Amino acid sequence: MSKKVIVLLADGFEEVEAVTPIDYLRRAGVEVTTAAIADSLTVKGRWGGLKVTADTPLAELAKEGTDDWDAIVVPGGMPGAQNIAASEESGSLLKKIAAKGKLICAICAAPAVVLFPLGLLSGKKFTCYPGMEEKVSGGEWSDKRVVVDGNIITSRGAGTAGEFAIAIIEKLLDEAAAKKIAGAVLL
């Protein structure tokens, strides 16, 4: 049975932090569904030139149960992370998936801007974009490029997106699958 992952996309997302996990996870055979946090399926990246057509509106996924999902990925970028944080549907979905012990994966600003306000970093080791850790209390910040603490995977930014994606693959599948993809992309 294939693993299933949701990647949240909101206007202003950091392109590399979204596209790299989507690509690597699909290469590993993971079923990835991109969900737009907007009225339109077309989501514009932070730098303005890249537009991505999401698979579904988040509102549709929010109506479904969370039992089928194994992980959720939250890219950073501003104002993308702020747009995700402002979405009640994304907050509700993240909390439901976390409550089931499924993987919650966030990179760059998203750990501080999205996960922290939901209480998902409480008592957890995490990392994020440098300086954003000052907004977080109740968690243990690390300057590592990727931090895995139970069902929470966090990473620092666009330059760590490949390592972030590989950590997700290792946790979802296994070390062999993660090494295979890392080798294939020359990471």
Number of C-alpha atoms within 10 A of each C-alpha: 4 10 17 17 23 21 23 23 33 32 24 22 28 27 23 19 27 24 17 19 25 21 14 23 23 14 16 17 14 20 16 21 18 23 24 26 25 17 10 11 20 19 23 20 23 19 13 12 9 12 15 18 14 20 15 16 19 25 15 11 18 14 10 10 11 17 10 11 18 21 25 23 27 31 33 35 28 20 17 28 29 19 20 27 22 14 15 10 17 22 16 13 19 24 16 15 20 19 11 13 14 20 24 25 26 30 31 28 30 29 32 28 25 26 25 19 16 15 14 21 23 16 12 18 18 29 29 27 21 12 9 16 21 9 11 19 15 13 17 14 17 16 14 13 19 22 22 19 12 13 16 23 25 32 34 28 26 20 13 18 24 23 18 27 27 25 24 26 27 16 17 21 16 12 13 11 18 23 15 14 20 17 10 11 10 7 10
